Amino acid sequence: MFDDTYRTIEAPSQGLYKEKGSKFFSFAFPVHSLDEVKAHLDRLRKEYFDARHHCYAYIIGPRKDAWRANDDGEPSGTGGRPIHGQLLSADLTDTLIVVVRYFGGILLGASGLANAYKTAARDAIDHASIVERTIDIRYRLAFEYPALNDVMRILKDYDLKPLDQHFDMQCSLDVEVRQSLSVRFYDAVADLRTVKIDCLNG
């Protein structure tokens, strides 16, 4: 059986790391799109406008397809990459971590910087509530009213709740099925013959 679960954070969290006068404030956010990433970055840059750097990394998608690490002017590989490494280490996706640095007047060196960003990112993760979610496939079922009982019986068999349902002579409802059960569910509905089933995930 293939894995159809992923780990993410449930709500925003914060962390902090101090080194030789420099302060590294870390912020972790659940995100699902690049627009959400940009909105969080824009807000933090306005709120902490006097900070020297706003390094960040994110991973998006159940399969972790979209990701980026940004050093924001720090020496290459010392800011974004250590933050990204902590996301990977915690096996997180749909998560953005931003570390805001206030310079304390003493240079930390490349290894010191990388460790500071890594530790700050880790602190935000340690303060976050991590949850496991399932990868779901969304289907739309269309059918005439006499088939309603058969459809609801299948939903009950798979412990599913209908979404966006419309019941009239022509009925429709949406349902989300975890990926590992999706083929069996699809076949069960298709066997009804009078029910049209479409995948909405594209």
Secondary structure, DSSP 8 states (H G I E B T S, - for coil): ----EEEEESS-EEEEEEETTEEEEEEEEE-SSHHHHHHHHHHHHHHTTT-SEEEEEEEESTT--EEEEE-TTSSTTSSHHHHHHHHHHTTB-SEEEEEEEE--SS--HHHHHHHHHHHHHHHHHHTS-EEEEE-EEEEEEEEEGGGHHHHHHHHHHTT---EEEE-SSEEEEEEEEEHHHHHHHHHHHHTTSS-EEEE---
